[in-house]
Amino acid sequence: MASHFLFISGGEIIIVFLVVLLLFGSKGLPGVAKGIGQGMREFRKATDDIKRELNNSTSDAMKDINEIRDEIQNDTREIVRNVKKNIDTE
């Protein structure tokens, strides 16, 4: 299991590497690696931007939810206090 990387075994990785080497040649391989690296960097940047936007938009909703929760808890405490008070007076 440890020899598998993304469901590809070691032999398959070597075959893929050889095919890439044959297609692009030894001089073109660094350019391909550079392009893949830039693509991965842009993808990571885009996902970070999406995460940041989601966090910003949900933070407002979470504030509203927390305010409502606090109001409900306060109202519940007040009702319990009143009920206990009425039970004690009887």
PDB file of N, CA, C and O in Angstrom:
ATOM      1  N   MET A   1       0.830  -1.191   0.000  1.00  0.00           N
ATOM      2  CA  MET A   1       0.000   0.000   0.000  1.00  0.00           C
ATOM      3  C   MET A   1       0.869   1.247   0.000  1.00  0.00           C
ATOM      4  O   MET A   1       0.524   2.242  -0.638  1.00  0.00           O
ATOM      5  N   ALA A   2       2.000   1.206   0.713  1.00  0.00           N
ATOM      6  CA  ALA A   2       2.878   2.368   0.812  1.00  0.00           C
ATOM      7  C   ALA A   2       3.540   2.664  -0.529  1.00  0.00           C
ATOM      8  O   ALA A   2       3.952   3.798  -0.773  1.00  0.00           O
ATOM      9  N   SER A   3       3.651   1.655  -1.411  1.00  0.00           N
ATOM     10  CA  SER A   3       4.309   1.870  -2.696  1.00  0.00           C
ATOM     11  C   SER A   3       3.374   2.498  -3.726  1.00  0.00           C
ATOM     12  O   SER A   3       3.803   2.782  -4.845  1.00  0.00           O
ATOM     13  N   HIS A   4       2.117   2.720  -3.378  1.00  0.00           N
ATOM     14  CA  HIS A   4       1.163   3.323  -4.294  1.00  0.00           C
ATOM     15  C   HIS A   4       1.037   4.809  -4.018  1.00  0.00           C
ATOM     16  O   HIS A   4       0.894   5.230  -2.870  1.00  0.00           O
ATOM     17  N   PHE A   5       1.090   5.588  -5.063  1.00  0.00           N
ATOM     18  CA  PHE A   5       0.922   7.033  -4.957  1.00  0.00           C
ATOM     19  C   PHE A   5      -0.224   7.412  -5.875  1.00  0.00           C
ATOM     20  O   PHE A   5      -0.092   7.365  -7.098  1.00  0.00           O
ATOM     21  N   LEU A   6      -1.340   7.786  -5.289  1.00  0.00           N
ATOM     22  CA  LEU A   6      -2.537   8.135  -6.052  1.00  0.00           C
ATOM     23  C   LEU A   6      -2.977   6.994  -6.957  1.00  0.00           C
ATOM     24  O   LEU A   6      -3.309   7.206  -8.124  1.00  0.00           O
ATOM     25  N   PHE A   7      -2.977   5.795  -6.416  1.00  0.00           N
ATOM     26  CA  PHE A   7      -3.416   4.590  -7.112  1.00  0.00           C
ATOM     27  C   PHE A   7      -2.524   4.234  -8.300  1.00  0.00           C
ATOM     28  O   PHE A   7      -2.956   3.513  -9.200  1.00  0.00           O
ATOM     29  N   ILE A   8      -1.294   4.727  -8.314  1.00  0.00           N
ATOM     30  CA  ILE A   8      -0.334   4.397  -9.373  1.00  0.00           C
ATOM     31  C   ILE A   8       0.852   3.713  -8.712  1.00  0.00           C
ATOM     32  O   ILE A   8       1.412   4.223  -7.741  1.00  0.00           O
ATOM     33  N   SER A   9       1.231   2.556  -9.241  1.00  0.00           N
ATOM     34  CA  SER A   9       2.366   1.844  -8.655  1.00  0.00           C
ATOM     35  C   SER A   9       3.671   2.418  -9.199  1.00  0.00           C
ATOM     36  O   SER A   9       3.668   3.258 -10.099  1.00  0.00           O
ATOM     37  N   GLY A  10       4.780   1.955  -8.641  1.00  0.00           N
ATOM     38  CA  GLY A  10       6.095   2.449  -9.036  1.00  0.00           C
ATOM     39  C   GLY A  10       6.400   2.212 -10.509  1.00  0.00           C
ATOM     40  O   GLY A  10       6.949   3.084 -11.182  1.00  0.00           O
ATOM     41  N   GLY A  11       6.047   1.042 -11.003  1.00  0.00           N
ATOM     42  CA  GLY A  11       6.291   0.735 -12.420  1.00  0.00           C
ATOM     43  C   GLY A  11       5.502   1.645 -13.352  1.00  0.00           C
ATOM     44  O   GLY A  11       6.013   2.068 -14.389  1.00  0.00           O
ATOM     45  N   GLU A  12       4.283   1.943 -12.994  1.00  0.00           N
ATOM     46  CA  GLU A  12       3.457   2.831 -13.822  1.00  0.00           C
ATOM     47  C   GLU A  12       4.004   4.257 -13.828  1.00  0.00           C
ATOM     48  O   GLU A  12       3.933   4.952 -14.842  1.00  0.00           O
ATOM     49  N   ILE A  13       4.547   4.686 -12.695  1.00  0.00           N
ATOM     50  CA  ILE A  13       5.145   6.024 -12.637  1.00  0.00           C
ATOM     51  C   ILE A  13       6.345   6.104 -13.571  1.00  0.00           C
ATOM     52  O   ILE A  13       6.530   7.106 -14.263  1.00  0.00           O
ATOM     53  N   ILE A  14       7.159   5.057 -13.594  1.00  0.00           N
ATOM     54  CA  ILE A  14       8.326   5.036 -14.484  1.00  0.00           C
ATOM     55  C   ILE A  14       7.884   5.074 -15.938  1.00  0.00           C
ATOM     56  O   ILE A  14       8.487   5.780 -16.746  1.00  0.00           O
ATOM     57  N   ILE A  15       6.845   4.328 -16.284  1.00  0.00           N
ATOM     58  CA  ILE A  15       6.347   4.320 -17.664  1.00  0.00           C
ATOM     59  C   ILE A  15       5.829   5.703 -18.047  1.00  0.00           C
ATOM     60  O   ILE A  15       6.109   6.181 -19.146  1.00  0.00           O
ATOM     61  N   VAL A  16       5.084   6.347 -17.164  1.00  0.00           N
ATOM     62  CA  VAL A  16       4.581   7.698 -17.447  1.00  0.00           C
ATOM     63  C   VAL A  16       5.743   8.659 -17.625  1.00  0.00           C
ATOM     64  O   VAL A  16       5.731   9.482 -18.541  1.00  0.00           O
ATOM     65  N   PHE A  17       6.750   8.565 -16.758  1.00  0.00           N
ATOM     66  CA  PHE A  17       7.915   9.437 -16.883  1.00  0.00           C
ATOM     67  C   PHE A  17       8.620   9.230 -18.217  1.00  0.00           C
ATOM     68  O   PHE A  17       9.024  10.203 -18.854  1.00  0.00           O
ATOM     69  N   LEU A  18       8.777   7.980 -18.652  1.00  0.00           N
ATOM     70  CA  LEU A  18       9.429   7.695 -19.939  1.00  0.00           C
ATOM     71  C   LEU A  18       8.618   8.248 -21.112  1.00  0.00           C
ATOM     72  O   LEU A  18       9.193   8.782 -22.060  1.00  0.00           O
ATOM     73  N   VAL A  19       7.295   8.127 -21.059  1.00  0.00           N
ATOM     74  CA  VAL A  19       6.448   8.662 -22.129  1.00  0.00           C
ATOM     75  C   VAL A  19       6.586  10.183 -22.201  1.00  0.00           C
ATOM     76  O   VAL A  19       6.695  10.751 -23.288  1.00  0.00           O
ATOM     77  N   VAL A  20       6.580  10.837 -21.038  1.00  0.00           N
ATOM     78  CA  VAL A  20       6.742  12.293 -21.006  1.00  0.00           C
ATOM     79  C   VAL A  20       8.108  12.676 -21.554  1.00  0.00           C
ATOM     80  O   VAL A  20       8.226  13.650 -22.299  1.00  0.00           O
ATOM     81  N   LEU A  21       9.134  11.926 -21.196  1.00  0.00           N
ATOM     82  CA  LEU A  21      10.482  12.200 -21.693  1.00  0.00           C
ATOM     83  C   LEU A  21      10.552  12.038 -23.206  1.00  0.00           C
ATOM     84  O   LEU A  21      11.204  12.833 -23.883  1.00  0.00           O
ATOM     85  N   LEU A  22       9.894  11.026 -23.739  1.00  0.00           N
ATOM     86  CA  LEU A  22       9.880  10.822 -25.187  1.00  0.00           C
ATOM     87  C   LEU A  22       9.097  11.919 -25.907  1.00  0.00           C
ATOM     88  O   LEU A  22       9.502  12.351 -26.986  1.00  0.00           O
ATOM     89  N   LEU A  23       7.994  12.374 -25.335  1.00  0.00           N
ATOM     90  CA  LEU A  23       7.172  13.386 -25.979  1.00  0.00           C
ATOM     91  C   LEU A  23       7.832  14.763 -25.977  1.00  0.00           C
ATOM     92  O   LEU A  23       7.799  15.467 -26.987  1.00  0.00           O
ATOM     93  N   PHE A  24       8.420  15.145 -24.869  1.00  0.00           N
ATOM     94  CA  PHE A  24       8.929  16.503 -24.735  1.00  0.00           C
ATOM     95  C   PHE A  24      10.442  16.594 -24.846  1.00  0.00           C
ATOM     96  O   PHE A  24      10.970  17.691 -25.029  1.00  0.00           O
ATOM     97  N   GLY A  25      11.152  15.491 -24.743  1.00  0.00           N
ATOM     98  CA  GLY A  25      12.607  15.507 -24.834  1.00  0.00           C
ATOM     99  C   GLY A  25      13.230  16.020 -23.547  1.00  0.00           C
ATOM    100  O   GLY A  25      12.547  16.561 -22.678  1.00  0.00           O
ATOM    101  N   SER A  26      14.526  15.841 -23.446  1.00  0.00           N
ATOM    102  CA  SER A  26      15.211  16.230 -22.217  1.00  0.00           C
ATOM    103  C   SER A  26      15.301  17.743 -22.073  1.00  0.00           C
ATOM    104  O   SER A  26      15.372  18.247 -20.952  1.00  0.00           O
ATOM    105  N   LYS A  27      15.301  18.487 -23.194  1.00  0.00           N
ATOM    106  CA  LYS A  27      15.377  19.951 -23.119  1.00  0.00           C
ATOM    107  C   LYS A  27      14.016  20.570 -22.790  1.00  0.00           C
ATOM    108  O   LYS A  27      13.957  21.633 -22.172  1.00  0.00           O
ATOM    109  N   GLY A  28      12.941  19.926 -23.188  1.00  0.00           N
ATOM    110  CA  GLY A  28      11.612  20.463 -22.943  1.00  0.00           C
ATOM    111  C   GLY A  28      11.044  20.090 -21.585  1.00  0.00           C
ATOM    112  O   GLY A  28      10.075  20.695 -21.127  1.00  0.00           O
ATOM    113  N   LEU A  29      11.640  19.104 -20.944  1.00  0.00           N
ATOM    114  CA  LEU A  29      11.139  18.618 -19.660  1.00  0.00           C
ATOM    115  C   LEU A  29      11.154  19.691 -18.562  1.00  0.00           C
ATOM    116  O   LEU A  29      10.178  19.791 -17.818  1.00  0.00           O
ATOM    117  N   PRO A  30      12.212  20.494 -18.429  1.00  0.00           N
ATOM    118  CA  PRO A  30      12.159  21.551 -17.399  1.00  0.00           C
ATOM    119  C   PRO A  30      11.045  22.570 -17.641  1.00  0.00           C
ATOM    120  O   PRO A  30      10.442  23.071 -16.691  1.00  0.00           O
ATOM    121  N   GLY A  31      10.776  22.872 -18.897  1.00  0.00           N
ATOM    122  CA  GLY A  31       9.684  23.801 -19.215  1.00  0.00           C
ATOM    123  C   GLY A  31       8.333  23.224 -18.834  1.00  0.00           C
ATOM    124  O   GLY A  31       7.463  23.937 -18.334  1.00  0.00           O
ATOM    125  N   VAL A  32       8.159  21.927 -19.071  1.00  0.00           N
ATOM    126  CA  VAL A  32       6.913  21.266 -18.694  1.00  0.00           C
ATOM    127  C   VAL A  32       6.759  21.273 -17.171  1.00  0.00           C
ATOM    128  O   VAL A  32       5.678  21.550 -16.652  1.00  0.00           O
ATOM    129  N   ALA A  33       7.837  20.969 -16.469  1.00  0.00           N
ATOM    130  CA  ALA A  33       7.792  20.961 -14.995  1.00  0.00           C
ATOM    131  C   ALA A  33       7.494  22.365 -14.472  1.00  0.00           C
ATOM    132  O   ALA A  33       6.738  22.524 -13.514  1.00  0.00           O
ATOM    133  N   LYS A  34       8.086  23.382 -15.098  1.00  0.00           N
ATOM    134  CA  LYS A  34       7.840  24.765 -14.680  1.00  0.00           C
ATOM    135  C   LYS A  34       6.374  25.129 -14.907  1.00  0.00           C
ATOM    136  O   LYS A  34       5.754  25.765 -14.055  1.00  0.00           O
ATOM    137  N   GLY A  35       5.824  24.731 -16.038  1.00  0.00           N
ATOM    138  CA  GLY A  35       4.420  25.005 -16.338  1.00  0.00           C
ATOM    139  C   GLY A  35       3.484  24.313 -15.359  1.00  0.00           C
ATOM    140  O   GLY A  35       2.491  24.894 -14.920  1.00  0.00           O
ATOM    141  N   ILE A  36       3.805  23.066 -15.019  1.00  0.00           N
ATOM    142  CA  ILE A  36       2.986  22.340 -14.052  1.00  0.00           C
ATOM    143  C   ILE A  36       3.063  23.023 -12.690  1.00  0.00           C
ATOM    144  O   ILE A  36       2.054  23.157 -11.998  1.00  0.00           O
ATOM    145  N   GLY A  37       4.262  23.453 -12.310  1.00  0.00           N
ATOM    146  CA  GLY A  37       4.426  24.149 -11.031  1.00  0.00           C
ATOM    147  C   GLY A  37       3.632  25.444 -10.979  1.00  0.00           C
ATOM    148  O   GLY A  37       2.992  25.742  -9.970  1.00  0.00           O
ATOM    149  N   GLN A  38       3.670  26.216 -12.062  1.00  0.00           N
ATOM    150  CA  GLN A  38       2.900  27.468 -12.108  1.00  0.00           C
ATOM    151  C   GLN A  38       1.407  27.186 -12.057  1.00  0.00           C
ATOM    152  O   GLN A  38       0.657  27.899 -11.390  1.00  0.00           O
ATOM    153  N   GLY A  39       0.975  26.144 -12.763  1.00  0.00           N
ATOM    154  CA  GLY A  39      -0.437  25.773 -12.742  1.00  0.00           C
ATOM    155  C   GLY A  39      -0.889  25.374 -11.355  1.00  0.00           C
ATOM    156  O   GLY A  39      -1.975  25.756 -10.918  1.00  0.00           O
ATOM    157  N   MET A  40      -0.060  24.603 -10.656  1.00  0.00           N
ATOM    158  CA  MET A  40      -0.404  24.199  -9.286  1.00  0.00           C
ATOM    159  C   MET A  40      -0.454  25.410  -8.361  1.00  0.00           C
ATOM    160  O   MET A  40      -1.320  25.497  -7.491  1.00  0.00           O
ATOM    161  N   ARG A  41       0.481  26.345  -8.552  1.00  0.00           N
ATOM    162  CA  ARG A  41       0.501  27.554  -7.723  1.00  0.00           C
ATOM    163  C   ARG A  41      -0.761  28.386  -7.945  1.00  0.00           C
ATOM    164  O   ARG A  41      -1.361  28.875  -6.988  1.00  0.00           O
ATOM    165  N   GLU A  42      -1.161  28.546  -9.200  1.00  0.00           N
ATOM    166  CA  GLU A  42      -2.380  29.304  -9.519  1.00  0.00           C
ATOM    167  C   GLU A  42      -3.623  28.611  -8.963  1.00  0.00           C
ATOM    168  O   GLU A  42      -4.536  29.268  -8.464  1.00  0.00           O
ATOM    169  N   PHE A  43      -3.652  27.284  -9.052  1.00  0.00           N
ATOM    170  CA  PHE A  43      -4.782  26.532  -8.520  1.00  0.00           C
ATOM    171  C   PHE A  43      -4.884  26.707  -7.010  1.00  0.00           C
ATOM    172  O   PHE A  43      -5.972  26.921  -6.477  1.00  0.00           O
ATOM    173  N   ARG A  44      -3.744  26.616  -6.319  1.00  0.00           N
ATOM    174  CA  ARG A  44      -3.724  26.797  -4.866  1.00  0.00           C
ATOM    175  C   ARG A  44      -4.162  28.213  -4.499  1.00  0.00           C
ATOM    176  O   ARG A  44      -4.901  28.404  -3.533  1.00  0.00           O
ATOM    177  N   LYS A  45      -3.713  29.197  -5.259  1.00  0.00           N
ATOM    178  CA  LYS A  45      -4.093  30.586  -5.004  1.00  0.00           C
ATOM    179  C   LYS A  45      -5.603  30.767  -5.183  1.00  0.00           C
ATOM    180  O   LYS A  45      -6.252  31.437  -4.380  1.00  0.00           O
ATOM    181  N   ALA A  46      -6.149  30.173  -6.231  1.00  0.00           N
ATOM    182  CA  ALA A  46      -7.592  30.284  -6.487  1.00  0.00           C
ATOM    183  C   ALA A  46      -8.397  29.612  -5.381  1.00  0.00           C
ATOM    184  O   ALA A  46      -9.413  30.150  -4.941  1.00  0.00           O
ATOM    185  N   THR A  47      -7.955  28.442  -4.928  1.00  0.00           N
ATOM    186  CA  THR A  47      -8.691  27.765  -3.857  1.00  0.00           C
ATOM    187  C   THR A  47      -8.593  28.547  -2.551  1.00  0.00           C
ATOM    188  O   THR A  47      -9.558  28.602  -1.790  1.00  0.00           O
ATOM    189  N   ASP A  48      -7.438  29.150  -2.286  1.00  0.00           N
ATOM    190  CA  ASP A  48      -7.305  29.983  -1.078  1.00  0.00           C
ATOM    191  C   ASP A  48      -8.237  31.187  -1.144  1.00  0.00           C
ATOM    192  O   ASP A  48      -8.848  31.561  -0.143  1.00  0.00           O
ATOM    193  N   ASP A  49      -8.345  31.797  -2.333  1.00  0.00           N
ATOM    194  CA  ASP A  49      -9.266  32.932  -2.494  1.00  0.00           C
ATOM    195  C   ASP A  49     -10.709  32.510  -2.253  1.00  0.00           C
ATOM    196  O   ASP A  49     -11.470  33.237  -1.614  1.00  0.00           O
ATOM    197  N   ILE A  50     -11.089  31.346  -2.759  1.00  0.00           N
ATOM    198  CA  ILE A  50     -12.451  30.849  -2.567  1.00  0.00           C
ATOM    199  C   ILE A  50     -12.709  30.570  -1.088  1.00  0.00           C
ATOM    200  O   ILE A  50     -13.769  30.912  -0.564  1.00  0.00           O
ATOM    201  N   LYS A  51     -11.740  29.948  -0.417  1.00  0.00           N
ATOM    202  CA  LYS A  51     -11.891  29.680   1.021  1.00  0.00           C
ATOM    203  C   LYS A  51     -12.041  30.976   1.797  1.00  0.00           C
ATOM    204  O   LYS A  51     -12.889  31.081   2.683  1.00  0.00           O
ATOM    205  N   ARG A  52     -11.215  31.968   1.465  1.00  0.00           N
ATOM    206  CA  ARG A  52     -11.279  33.252   2.166  1.00  0.00           C
ATOM    207  C   ARG A  52     -12.638  33.912   1.957  1.00  0.00           C
ATOM    208  O   ARG A  52     -13.214  34.457   2.899  1.00  0.00           O
ATOM    209  N   GLU A  53     -13.149  33.868   0.736  1.00  0.00           N
ATOM    210  CA  GLU A  53     -14.446  34.468   0.435  1.00  0.00           C
ATOM    211  C   GLU A  53     -15.569  33.756   1.193  1.00  0.00           C
ATOM    212  O   GLU A  53     -16.470  34.403   1.728  1.00  0.00           O
ATOM    213  N   LEU A  54     -15.512  32.427   1.237  1.00  0.00           N
ATOM    214  CA  LEU A  54     -16.522  31.673   1.979  1.00  0.00           C
ATOM    215  C   LEU A  54     -16.472  31.999   3.466  1.00  0.00           C
ATOM    216  O   LEU A  54     -17.510  32.176   4.103  1.00  0.00           O
ATOM    217  N   ASN A  55     -15.269  32.077   4.016  1.00  0.00           N
ATOM    218  CA  ASN A  55     -15.141  32.414   5.436  1.00  0.00           C
ATOM    219  C   ASN A  55     -15.677  33.806   5.726  1.00  0.00           C
ATOM    220  O   ASN A  55     -16.336  34.016   6.744  1.00  0.00           O
ATOM    221  N   ASN A  56     -15.401  34.757   4.843  1.00  0.00           N
ATOM    222  CA  ASN A  56     -15.897  36.118   5.047  1.00  0.00           C
ATOM    223  C   ASN A  56     -17.417  36.172   4.978  1.00  0.00           C
ATOM    224  O   ASN A  56     -18.053  36.854   5.783  1.00  0.00           O
ATOM    225  N   SER A  57     -17.998  35.462   4.027  1.00  0.00           N
ATOM    226  CA  SER A  57     -19.455  35.518   3.869  1.00  0.00           C
ATOM    227  C   SER A  57     -20.172  34.749   4.976  1.00  0.00           C
ATOM    228  O   SER A  57     -21.263  35.138   5.394  1.00  0.00           O
ATOM    229  N   THR A  58     -19.573  33.667   5.449  1.00  0.00           N
ATOM    230  CA  THR A  58     -20.232  32.899   6.498  1.00  0.00           C
ATOM    231  C   THR A  58     -20.019  33.511   7.879  1.00  0.00           C
ATOM    232  O   THR A  58     -20.774  33.218   8.806  1.00  0.00           O
ATOM    233  N   SER A  59     -19.001  34.355   8.027  1.00  0.00           N
ATOM    234  CA  SER A  59     -18.775  34.952   9.349  1.00  0.00           C
ATOM    235  C   SER A  59     -19.939  35.865   9.734  1.00  0.00           C
ATOM    236  O   SER A  59     -20.317  35.921  10.904  1.00  0.00           O
ATOM    237  N   ASP A  60     -20.511  36.579   8.765  1.00  0.00           N
ATOM    238  CA  ASP A  60     -21.675  37.419   9.053  1.00  0.00           C
ATOM    239  C   ASP A  60     -22.868  36.570   9.486  1.00  0.00           C
ATOM    240  O   ASP A  60     -23.574  36.912  10.434  1.00  0.00           O
ATOM    241  N   ALA A  61     -23.082  35.474   8.789  1.00  0.00           N
ATOM    242  CA  ALA A  61     -24.188  34.589   9.135  1.00  0.00           C
ATOM    243  C   ALA A  61     -23.966  33.964  10.510  1.00  0.00           C
ATOM    244  O   ALA A  61     -24.913  33.813  11.281  1.00  0.00           O
ATOM    245  N   MET A  62     -22.722  33.600  10.822  1.00  0.00           N
ATOM    246  CA  MET A  62     -22.425  33.012  12.124  1.00  0.00           C
ATOM    247  C   MET A  62     -22.658  34.021  13.245  1.00  0.00           C
ATOM    248  O   MET A  62     -23.124  33.650  14.322  1.00  0.00           O
ATOM    249  N   LYS A  63     -22.341  35.287  13.005  1.00  0.00           N
ATOM    250  CA  LYS A  63     -22.602  36.318  14.011  1.00  0.00           C
ATOM    251  C   LYS A  63     -24.100  36.414  14.292  1.00  0.00           C
ATOM    252  O   LYS A  63     -24.519  36.484  15.447  1.00  0.00           O
ATOM    253  N   ASP A  64     -24.905  36.417  13.227  1.00  0.00           N
ATOM    254  CA  ASP A  64     -26.358  36.475  13.396  1.00  0.00           C
ATOM    255  C   ASP A  64     -26.877  35.258  14.151  1.00  0.00           C
ATOM    256  O   ASP A  64     -27.718  35.387  15.040  1.00  0.00           O
ATOM    257  N   ILE A  65     -26.379  34.083  13.799  1.00  0.00           N
ATOM    258  CA  ILE A  65     -26.812  32.849  14.465  1.00  0.00           C
ATOM    259  C   ILE A  65     -26.438  32.880  15.938  1.00  0.00           C
ATOM    260  O   ILE A  65     -27.235  32.487  16.790  1.00  0.00           O
ATOM    261  N   ASN A  66     -25.231  33.345  16.246  1.00  0.00           N
ATOM    262  CA  ASN A  66     -24.803  33.414  17.653  1.00  0.00           C
ATOM    263  C   ASN A  66     -25.640  34.409  18.446  1.00  0.00           C
ATOM    264  O   ASN A  66     -25.950  34.163  19.611  1.00  0.00           O
ATOM    265  N   GLU A  67     -26.011  35.536  17.825  1.00  0.00           N
ATOM    266  CA  GLU A  67     -26.867  36.509  18.509  1.00  0.00           C
ATOM    267  C   GLU A  67     -28.233  35.905  18.816  1.00  0.00           C
ATOM    268  O   GLU A  67     -28.755  36.073  19.918  1.00  0.00           O
ATOM    269  N   ILE A  68     -28.806  35.209  17.853  1.00  0.00           N
ATOM    270  CA  ILE A  68     -30.113  34.570  18.056  1.00  0.00           C
ATOM    271  C   ILE A  68     -30.017  33.502  19.136  1.00  0.00           C
ATOM    272  O   ILE A  68     -30.903  33.394  19.983  1.00  0.00           O
ATOM    273  N   ARG A  69     -28.938  32.708  19.112  1.00  0.00           N
ATOM    274  CA  ARG A  69     -28.740  31.676  20.134  1.00  0.00           C
ATOM    275  C   ARG A  69     -28.667  32.297  21.527  1.00  0.00           C
ATOM    276  O   ARG A  69     -29.275  31.801  22.476  1.00  0.00           O
ATOM    277  N   ASP A  70     -27.911  33.394  21.632  1.00  0.00           N
ATOM    278  CA  ASP A  70     -27.789  34.064  22.932  1.00  0.00           C
ATOM    279  C   ASP A  70     -29.131  34.596  23.418  1.00  0.00           C
ATOM    280  O   ASP A  70     -29.443  34.504  24.605  1.00  0.00           O
ATOM    281  N   GLU A  71     -29.924  35.152  22.508  1.00  0.00           N
ATOM    282  CA  GLU A  71     -31.249  35.649  22.875  1.00  0.00           C
ATOM    283  C   GLU A  71     -32.139  34.507  23.368  1.00  0.00           C
ATOM    284  O   GLU A  71     -32.849  34.653  24.364  1.00  0.00           O
ATOM    285  N   ILE A  72     -32.099  33.392  22.682  1.00  0.00           N
ATOM    286  CA  ILE A  72     -32.909  32.236  23.072  1.00  0.00           C
ATOM    287  C   ILE A  72     -32.467  31.719  24.438  1.00  0.00           C
ATOM    288  O   ILE A  72     -33.305  31.389  25.277  1.00  0.00           O
ATOM    289  N   GLN A  73     -31.156  31.646  24.665  1.00  0.00           N
ATOM    290  CA  GLN A  73     -30.654  31.182  25.953  1.00  0.00           C
ATOM    291  C   GLN A  73     -31.088  32.132  27.068  1.00  0.00           C
ATOM    292  O   GLN A  73     -31.498  31.682  28.137  1.00  0.00           O
ATOM    293  N   ASN A  74     -31.002  33.421  26.832  1.00  0.00           N
ATOM    294  CA  ASN A  74     -31.421  34.391  27.844  1.00  0.00           C
ATOM    295  C   ASN A  74     -32.914  34.279  28.135  1.00  0.00           C
ATOM    296  O   ASN A  74     -33.331  34.310  29.293  1.00  0.00           O
ATOM    297  N   ASP A  75     -33.713  34.149  27.084  1.00  0.00           N
ATOM    298  CA  ASP A  75     -35.151  33.998  27.272  1.00  0.00           C
ATOM    299  C   ASP A  75     -35.471  32.714  28.038  1.00  0.00           C
ATOM    300  O   ASP A  75     -36.342  32.707  28.908  1.00  0.00           O
ATOM    301  N   THR A  76     -34.769  31.640  27.716  1.00  0.00           N
ATOM    302  CA  THR A  76     -34.988  30.367  28.400  1.00  0.00           C
ATOM    303  C   THR A  76     -34.636  30.483  29.873  1.00  0.00           C
ATOM    304  O   THR A  76     -35.379  29.996  30.725  1.00  0.00           O
ATOM    305  N   ARG A  77     -33.517  31.119  30.184  1.00  0.00           N
ATOM    306  CA  ARG A  77     -33.127  31.314  31.587  1.00  0.00           C
ATOM    307  C   ARG A  77     -34.179  32.128  32.346  1.00  0.00           C
ATOM    308  O   ARG A  77     -34.509  31.826  33.493  1.00  0.00           O
ATOM    309  N   GLU A  78     -34.690  33.151  31.689  1.00  0.00           N
ATOM    310  CA  GLU A  78     -35.703  33.989  32.330  1.00  0.00           C
ATOM    311  C   GLU A  78     -36.978  33.190  32.596  1.00  0.00           C
ATOM    312  O   GLU A  78     -37.579  33.319  33.663  1.00  0.00           O
ATOM    313  N   ILE A  79     -37.391  32.374  31.644  1.00  0.00           N
ATOM    314  CA  ILE A  79     -38.589  31.542  31.827  1.00  0.00           C
ATOM    315  C   ILE A  79     -38.376  30.563  32.971  1.00  0.00           C
ATOM    316  O   ILE A  79     -39.267  30.378  33.799  1.00  0.00           O
ATOM    317  N   VAL A  80     -37.209  29.934  33.027  1.00  0.00           N
ATOM    318  CA  VAL A  80     -36.913  28.973  34.100  1.00  0.00           C
ATOM    319  C   VAL A  80     -36.931  29.690  35.442  1.00  0.00           C
ATOM    320  O   VAL A  80     -37.477  29.168  36.414  1.00  0.00           O
ATOM    321  N   ARG A  81     -36.339  30.882  35.508  1.00  0.00           N
ATOM    322  CA  ARG A  81     -36.357  31.656  36.748  1.00  0.00           C
ATOM    323  C   ARG A  81     -37.780  31.962  37.194  1.00  0.00           C
ATOM    324  O   ARG A  81     -38.113  31.831  38.372  1.00  0.00           O
ATOM    325  N   ASN A  82     -38.614  32.367  36.249  1.00  0.00           N
ATOM    326  CA  ASN A  82     -40.008  32.682  36.578  1.00  0.00           C
ATOM    327  C   ASN A  82     -40.776  31.453  37.057  1.00  0.00           C
ATOM    328  O   ASN A  82     -41.564  31.534  38.000  1.00  0.00           O
ATOM    329  N   VAL A  83     -40.543  30.322  36.406  1.00  0.00           N
ATOM    330  CA  VAL A  83     -41.230  29.099  36.802  1.00  0.00           C
ATOM    331  C   VAL A  83     -40.779  28.694  38.207  1.00  0.00           C
ATOM    332  O   VAL A  83     -41.611  28.337  39.041  1.00  0.00           O
ATOM    333  N   LYS A  84     -39.484  28.746  38.475  1.00  0.00           N
ATOM    334  CA  LYS A  84     -38.976  28.406  39.817  1.00  0.00           C
ATOM    335  C   LYS A  84     -39.545  29.357  40.867  1.00  0.00           C
ATOM    336  O   LYS A  84     -39.894  28.951  41.976  1.00  0.00           O
ATOM    337  N   LYS A  85     -39.630  30.620  40.493  1.00  0.00           N
ATOM    338  CA  LYS A  85     -40.170  31.623  41.419  1.00  0.00           C
ATOM    339  C   LYS A  85     -41.624  31.293  41.741  1.00  0.00           C
ATOM    340  O   LYS A  85     -42.036  31.369  42.899  1.00  0.00           O
ATOM    341  N   ASN A  86     -42.408  30.923  40.715  1.00  0.00           N
ATOM    342  CA  ASN A  86     -43.819  30.597  40.925  1.00  0.00           C
ATOM    343  C   ASN A  86     -43.969  29.320  41.743  1.00  0.00           C
ATOM    344  O   ASN A  86     -44.884  29.210  42.560  1.00  0.00           O
ATOM    345  N   ILE A  87     -43.084  28.363  41.530  1.00  0.00           N
ATOM    346  CA  ILE A  87     -43.153  27.111  42.288  1.00  0.00           C
ATOM    347  C   ILE A  87     -42.813  27.390  43.765  1.00  0.00           C
ATOM    348  O   ILE A  87     -43.447  26.837  44.664  1.00  0.00           O
ATOM    349  N   ASP A  88     -41.831  28.233  44.003  1.00  0.00           N
ATOM    350  CA  ASP A  88     -41.411  28.547  45.370  1.00  0.00           C
ATOM    351  C   ASP A  88     -42.489  29.312  46.131  1.00  0.00           C
ATOM    352  O   ASP A  88     -42.639  29.138  47.340  1.00  0.00           O
ATOM    353  N   THR A  89     -43.240  30.159  45.427  1.00  0.00           N
ATOM    354  CA  THR A  89     -44.262  30.956  46.105  1.00  0.00           C
ATOM    355  C   THR A  89     -45.497  30.131  46.434  1.00  0.00           C
ATOM    356  O   THR A  89     -46.266  30.509  47.318  1.00  0.00           O
ATOM    357  N   GLU A  90     -45.702  29.035  45.759  1.00  0.00           N
ATOM    358  CA  GLU A  90     -46.908  28.221  46.001  1.00  0.00           C
ATOM    359  C   GLU A  90     -46.763  27.341  47.153  1.00  0.00           C
ATOM    360  O   GLU A  90     -47.687  26.598  47.482  1.00  0.00           O
TER     361      GLU A  90
END
